[in-house]
Amino acid sequence: MRKRRTFTSEFKAKVVMQNITGERSASEICREHRLSPVLFSRWKSEFIA
């Protein structure tokens, strides 16, 4: 069984900002960091709220 990965608030903010500023697309970020697109969109929603 795999161990669940944990991400710091700083990491989440960094990757979300890369997307918001137009630096990188959500799909590029998810592919590079092996993130689920659903997880990334949740982080983005929480960051904006």
C-alpha positions, 0 to 999 in steps of 0.5 A: 500500500502506498504512503499518502503524500502530503504537501505544504501550504507553501508548495500549494500556493506556489503551484497555484500562483504559477497557474493564476499568473499564466506562467503554466497551465494546470495540466502542465503543473499536474503532469510535472508534480504527478497531481490529480487535476481534481486535487489541483482545482480544489487547491486553486478554489481554496486559494482564491476563497 
